[in-house]
Amino acid sequence: MRRTIHQWRDWLLEYIGDDKYELIQKDNLSVFRTIMAKNAMDAENECQLIIKSSKEIRV
């Protein structure tokens, strides 16, 4: 049962089941990273850190 948990400008966070979440790039809908988290808030916080670090790498 997939469902979108959060949406940023360039990213989607989707719950895919069994405490697993996927961080997806919106431009091409590819999975950037799969995350294990105990709840949606933890997954969102972890994704924000991942997004921030990926932006720093590109700059």
C-alpha positions as CSV (number, residue, x, y, z in Angstrom):
1,M,0.0,0.0,0.0
2,R,2.0,3.0,-1.3
3,R,1.0,6.5,-0.2
4,T,2.7,9.9,-0.5
5,I,3.7,11.2,2.9
6,H,5.3,14.5,2.0
7,Q,6.1,16.5,-1.0
8,W,8.8,19.0,-1.6
9,R,9.5,21.1,-4.7
10,D,11.8,18.4,-6.3
11,W,11.1,15.4,-4.1
12,L,8.4,13.0,-2.9
13,L,8.4,10.8,0.2
14,E,6.3,7.7,-0.1
15,Y,5.5,5.1,2.4
16,I,5.9,1.6,0.9
17,G,5.1,-0.6,3.9
18,D,6.8,-2.4,6.8
19,D,8.4,0.8,8.1
20,K,10.0,1.5,4.7
21,Y,9.9,4.8,2.8
22,E,11.2,5.9,-0.6
23,L,12.7,9.3,-1.4
24,I,11.8,9.9,-5.0
25,Q,13.1,12.6,-7.4
26,K,10.0,14.2,-9.0
27,D,11.6,15.1,-12.3
28,N,12.1,11.5,-13.4
29,L,10.3,9.6,-10.6
30,S,13.4,7.6,-9.8
31,V,14.0,6.3,-6.3
32,F,16.9,8.2,-4.8
33,R,17.0,6.3,-1.5
34,T,15.0,3.7,0.5
35,I,14.7,4.6,4.2
36,M,13.8,2.5,7.3
37,A,12.0,4.6,9.9
38,K,9.6,3.9,12.8
39,N,7.2,6.6,11.6
40,A,6.5,9.2,8.9
41,M,8.0,12.1,11.0
42,D,11.3,10.3,11.4
43,A,11.4,9.5,7.7
44,E,10.6,13.1,6.8
45,N,13.4,14.4,9.1
46,E,15.9,11.9,7.6
47,C,14.9,12.9,4.1
48,Q,15.4,16.5,4.8
49,L,19.0,15.8,5.8
50,I,19.5,13.7,2.7
51,I,18.1,16.4,0.5
52,K,20.2,19.1,2.1
53,S,23.4,17.0,1.8
54,S,22.6,16.2,-1.9
55,K,22.2,19.9,-2.6
56,E,25.6,20.7,-1.0
57,I,27.3,18.0,-3.1
58,R,25.9,19.5,-6.3
59,V,27.0,23.0,-5.5
